[in-house]
């Protein structure tokens, strides 16, 4: 009876177990709440710009620093997760997130807002994305692509849910009171959820270990450093393109005379369709692999950016925003699958953290550069064209890697 109970406990608590799916649900909730750090500044940008009487490029700096803090958090917390497990590093990050919102609300200059976002909000929010994806990848084998995609969807659930609420409370209470409220809500909800992740990742049994070993893990004939560098450059390219609509759609709608509330709704619509894309990309990645899934998402994202260049009517922007979300949602989770396909499992947290840092550098560039282009030209048309160019860089690298894999691996 004791042996049977122990075996049943392993089935309930190990790889691909019922506990693994329960843990996935908890990480999804944490990512949904913590993802506020990535989207609140997008909605608050017009109000903060008006409060400090700054130009568009300066007002974009808090979001730019948020992306850098988000990326650095992925590297640092990812390493800590590989060594100590996920709970303690994420607890520290949650406290930083809540404190950052309160600090931003008390800021007396735009630079203080930017530092609060970069050092605290971005760092705290970043720990609820890449490190959680890395952790959950150890709990699944047969449905790893789907599990990672669902975990990554927390970020887009956040983008769907948070913008309308943030816009409403900014309109009613102002951006400062809204930031205090977000910080307190994050602390009250995320701290108990994080405590539920205290169990360490399971040590694979012999069957899972053999299956893991049978999975393709090679660096495509390149050195690990060279492949890491190529993935990082690709990450910069895809996310510099991705950030342009995500970071500026609210301000863009305000400039066109449609109002910032319309822009917040479009952002929510964009990220809502991104959830569909992320989960769908997990299904595709389980069948085609990470590189092919990434190339598909990159190509479709480029199509959507070209549509933004050609159309700016209200109905058109709603349709294009939905398409953009549907096309690009699976891009970032694909990197997590590629890392697990090409590098040893023990390096997953750190390797993925570096790649995600590159994607966040791309997001930072893609949020600041369009603001600077807008200040120079008075229009976002050239900024969308700049996004297309960055997207071509990403697609070229991924296509080369995919073709290289097909030459090296027999049919």
Secondary structure by P-SEA (a helix, b strand, c coil): caaaaaaaaaaacccccaaaaaaaaaaaaaaaaacccccccccaaaaaaaaacccccccaaaaaaaaaaaaaaaaaaaaaaacccccaaaaaaaaaaaaaaaaaaacccaaaaaaaaaccaaaaaaaacaaaaaaaaaacccaaaaaaaaaaaaaaaaaaccaaaaaaaaacccaaaaaaaaaaaaaaccaaaaaaaccccccccaaaaaaaaacccccccccaaaaaaaaaaaaaaaaaaaacccccaaaaaaaacccaaaaaaaaaaaaaaaaaaaaaaaaaaacccaaaaaaaaaaaaaaaaaaaaccccaaaaaaaaaaaaacccaaaaaaaaaaaacccccaaaaaaaaaaaaaaaaaaaaaaaaaaaaaacccaaaaaaaaaaaaaaaaaaaaaaaaaaaaaccc
